[in-house]
Amino acid sequence: SPDGLTMWSTFTMGKLMESKDFGRTWNMLHDFGDLNRVAWVRQTDNGELLLRTETYVYGGGGLLTDVRQRVRRSVGYGTETMTFETCIDIQNRRNVLFHNGWSISTHKNIILIAEYGAKGDEPWGGQTLPVELSARYVYMSLDYGKTWKTVFDTHDHIGNPEGVHVHGVCYDPYW
């Protein structure tokens, strides 16, 4: 976090934990449910939280059929009435995710998030994915994550997008 002391983590599935003393003690901030995992947390310049959750979807026989990726933002972080709103919801594209290291870029009120994922049907290899399932979009928010617009699609810029995916995003405040 910007203060250098606050940390967020998930010790058990679905529970977002917070420490205000560099990890000595932890309090639960929110429970997203047992089939959810909090993958990363960022604090935006307006003091709210932006995070990614993964929801595991199981079909018949207990087989994992999808990993639903959601970007969520807090409303009222630090208050007793804090809630979370879903900003971006990726369904039925199990190899698409938002990586904490290179899929997000923030600058004041501007947030860019890029899809990232395997080009193959199995994580990091295998058969090439159908183009409609590939990680292909970049989203932009101009209001700290309240609203989002798709600002880039590989299909608009690459003649044959088979086997192509977005790898990262970075906002340049000077250009």
N, C-alpha and C positions, 0 to 999 in steps of 0.2 A: 504494500500500500504506500501511498505518498508519505505517510507519517513515519514509515520505517519500523513500526511496532505491530501494527495490525496485520494478522494473517487469516486466511480462510482455507479451510480444508474440508474433506469429507472422510470421516473415519469409518462410517458404515453406509451402506447403499442409501442414497437419497437424502441424507442429512447434511446440510450445510453448516459447518462449524466455524466459529470465529474466536480468535484470541487477540486481546488488546495488550498483552504483555509478552510479546515475542515467543508465544508458544508454551508459556508456563501453565496457564489455565485456559480451558476452552468452554464455550457456551454454544448451544444449538441456536442458530438463527432461523432456520426454516427446514421443514421436512417435505421433500418432494415426492416421497413414496418409495416403497421397497424396490420397484423395478427401474428406478432412476439412479443415475450416477452423476454427480457434479464433476465435470471434467476440468474446468478452469474458472477463475473469478478475476475480474478486473474492476478497479474503481475508476469511474469516469471523472472528468474535470468538474462536474457539477456535484460530486460527492456520492452519487448513486452507484450501485453495483451492476455490472454486466457479466453474465455467466453463460456457460454452455452446459446443458444437461443431455445425457443420453438415456433414452427409454428403451428397454429391451422388450421386444415383442415376440412372444412364443406362439407357435401353432400347435397342431396335433402332434401327440407323441413327445411334447416338450422340446421340439426343435426350434431353434432361434430362426425367426423368419425375417426380422427387420431390426435395425437399430435406428430409432427415430432421434434425430438431432434437433435440439431447440436452443436458440439464443434467447435468453430472458433478461429483463432489466428490473431492478428493484424500484419501487415507488415508496418513498418515505424511509429510506435506509437510516437506521439509528433511532427510529421511533417504534413504539409498541404497535403501531398500525401498519408496519411495513408489509407490502405485498410484492408479488412478482408477476410481471406481464410477459407473455410470449411475444417476441419480436419477429423471429424467423423460425419456421417450422419445416424441417426437411423430412418427408415421409417416403417410404418405399424406394430409397436410394441408399442402401445400407453402407456403401463404401464412401459416402460423402460426409465429411465432418468439417469443423472449424478448428484448426490447430491454434493453440495459444501462442506459439512462437512466431509464426509467419502469416497467419490468416486474419490478423486483426491489427489495425493501426488507428490510433486516436490522436486528435489535435483539437483541443478545446471542445467545441460542440460537434465537431465532425468525427464520425466513426466510419471506417471502412472495414468490411468483413468479406473475406473470400472463401469460397468453398475449397476444400482440399480433399484428395482421396486417391485411391488406387485406380490405375487405368485398366487393371485386370479384374476378373470376376471374383477372385479370391484376394484377400488383402496383400498388396504389394506384389502381384503377379497373376499368373493364370491367363485365361482367355480374355481378350479385349472386351471391355464393357460396351453394350450398345450406347451410342452417343447420348441418348436421352437420360442415361443413368450416370454419366460422368460428372465430375466436379467442374462446373462450367461457369458459374455466376459469381459476380462481385456485387455486394450490396453497400449502399451508402445511406447514412443518417446525418442530417444537418441539425438535429435537435436532441442530442445526447442519447439517441436510441429509441425515441418515442415512435418515430415513423421511419420507414425504410423504402428505398427505391432500388431496383436492379439497375446498375450503371454499366455493367459489362457482361457479355455473353460470348464465349469462345465461338459459338456458331455464327455470330455476326462478323467475325474477323478472320476465320480460318476456313479455307475452301473445303477441306476434308477433315472434319473434327474427330474422326475415329482415332481412339487411343490418345487423345489430347485432354489435358486437364489444367485447371488453374493451380498454380503452385504457391502464390503468396501475394500480398498487397502491402503497399506503403504509401501513405499520404505525404506529399511534398508541399509544405506550407508556402514555399517560395515560388512555385511554378504553377 
